[in-house]
Amino acid sequence: MNHDNLKIYKTALDLVVYFEKIVFNFDKYHKYAIGIDLKNKARQISLKVIRANTSKSKSIEIQEMLILIEELKFLIRLCKEINGFKNKNSYSYSSKLLTTLENQAITWKLYSQKREQTEENLEL
């Protein structure tokens, strides 16, 4: 299944690219401490989109993605609190991307749950 045409994939990829760019400009301590966590968590979310798209049980994968999103929200909040972001707009932009991603994931999960229920009922 092709994931390139999914809006949620595009948003997740935008998030990965954004963190790759801003972490590059972090000071040395923040780059190797929280910066790595930000980049890795964003990548995990993107990979979870791919897995969910190819999975028969999409809602389970999407729920795991929602947990990763919550973890990343914590990390960006922490980064803001410790002044890890060089640019003051970085926190608000990354929060906006995460909110968009979360809303897309919730919508996808609800749709997938309905579809999975329908398929279950047809099998009975």
QUIKA-V121100 format. One record per backbone hydrogen bond with DSSP energy under -0.5 kcal/mol. NH is the residue of the N-H (numbers start at 0). CO is the residue of the C=O. E is the energy in kcal/mol with one decimal. If there is no record, write none. Layout:
BEGIN
NH_CO_E, NH_CO_E
END
This chain:
BEGIN
5_2_-1.8, 9_5_-1.9, 10_6_-2.5, 11_7_-2.4, 12_8_-2.7, 13_9_-2.3, 14_10_-2.0, 15_11_-2.1, 16_12_-2.7, 17_13_-2.6, 18_14_-2.5, 19_15_-2.3, 20_16_-2.0, 21_17_-2.7, 22_18_-2.3, 23_19_-0.9, 24_20_-0.6, 24_21_-0.9, 25_22_-1.6, 30_26_-2.8, 31_27_-1.8, 32_28_-1.0, 34_29_-3.2, 35_30_-0.6, 36_32_-1.0, 37_33_-2.6, 38_34_-2.3, 39_35_-2.7, 40_36_-2.6, 41_37_-2.1, 42_38_-2.1, 43_39_-2.4, 44_40_-2.0, 45_41_-1.9, 46_42_-2.6, 47_43_-2.0, 48_44_-1.7, 49_45_-1.6, 50_46_-2.4, 51_47_-2.9, 52_48_-2.3, 53_49_-1.4, 54_50_-1.0, 54_51_-0.5, 57_55_-0.9, 59_56_-0.7, 60_56_-1.3, 61_57_-2.8, 62_58_-2.1, 63_59_-1.9, 64_60_-1.9, 65_61_-2.3, 66_62_-1.6, 67_63_-2.0, 68_64_-2.4, 69_65_-2.0, 70_66_-2.3, 71_67_-2.4, 72_68_-2.3, 73_69_-2.0, 74_70_-2.0, 75_71_-2.5, 76_72_-2.1, 77_73_-2.7, 78_74_-2.6, 79_75_-2.0, 80_76_-2.4, 81_77_-2.2, 82_79_-1.4, 83_78_-3.2, 84_78_-0.6, 89_86_-1.4, 91_87_-0.6, 92_88_-2.6, 93_89_-2.4, 94_90_-2.4, 95_91_-2.1, 96_92_-2.3, 97_93_-2.2, 98_94_-2.4, 99_95_-2.3, 100_96_-2.5, 101_97_-2.8, 102_98_-2.5, 103_99_-2.3, 104_100_-2.4, 105_101_-2.5, 106_102_-2.2, 107_103_-2.4, 108_104_-2.7, 109_105_-2.5, 110_106_-2.3, 111_107_-2.6, 112_108_-2.8, 113_109_-2.1, 114_110_-2.3, 115_111_-3.0, 116_112_-2.4, 117_113_-2.3, 118_114_-2.5, 119_115_-2.2, 120_116_-2.5, 121_117_-1.9, 122_118_-1.5, 123_119_-1.1
END
